[in-house]
Amino acid sequence: MVRWNKNASRIYEVAGNKIISKDYQKPIFLQRELFFYDLFQKNPLVKTPKIYSFDKFNLQTYFIETEEKDILQTAIEWAKVHSYFLENPIKNHRLLVQHDIKEVTSYVLKNIGIFDELGSIFENKLFDAKMNGEFTTVLHGDLQQKNMVTFQGENYYFDFELGGLGHPGRDVASMIISNPDKKEELITTYKKNIDFNYFGMEEDIDTWLMARTTQLYIIFDKRKGTVKQKKSIKKKLSGIIQNL
């Protein structure tokens, strides 16, 4: 499992331009970020911030002031990304994370005791979780609203530290985690804009949603922080889990 990247960001000004500077714990996280920036320069399906400079552990990009974030546009854009790379697969690469549902569910099941009486319900649903293996495509890996901005009607994506290959349901699940009240609208919008579909796709999205949400719940439960900080995040995640 890819370790959580506890990076640090700061904003400063150079010649009238705002620059956001981000430090990475490990070079591979920065290398993966640059890999995806380059990928979408060559295949302009979505936009990424413009790079100002970088070195081994630091990336500096031009700061983008966000407007209200357009998550439905995200569903449209990433439907196109997933469709394109299903039709035009990229070669496996050492920088790409392999997103396997079994790895995530294994982590959850090892920590199932955190959920008390709900643990047995999750265990039954995740014990033998499977995905349709025919659908492996390029993934952002953590396509939550915090990893994008909207400026002048266009979305820009960043924080590709979990970028890789896997079932598109993982990215759809991430969108839903940020906007659980828009779940049905997000899925409908996504399905209208993909070039592929299959019976059971929504069930696969729900499986990834449960796996990813329970995984994040455990991660936040174990992470350092105040009880108050954890409580609001865990409450939101609990709500998503219990509605599945």
Secondary structure as UniProt FT lines:
FT   STRAND          8..14
FT   TURN            15..16
FT   STRAND          17..23
FT   HELIX           27..42
FT   STRAND          51..54
FT   STRAND          58..62
FT   HELIX           71..87
FT   TURN            94..95
FT   STRAND          97..99
FT   HELIX           101..110
FT   HELIX           112..118
FT   HELIX           119..126
FT   TURN            127..128
FT   TURN            133..134
FT   STRAND          137..139
FT   HELIX           145..147
FT   STRAND          148..151
FT   TURN            152..153
FT   STRAND          154..157
FT   TURN            161..162
FT   STRAND          164..166
FT   HELIX           169..178
FT   HELIX           180..182
FT   HELIX           183..192
FT   TURN            199..200
FT   HELIX           201..222
FT   HELIX           227..242
//
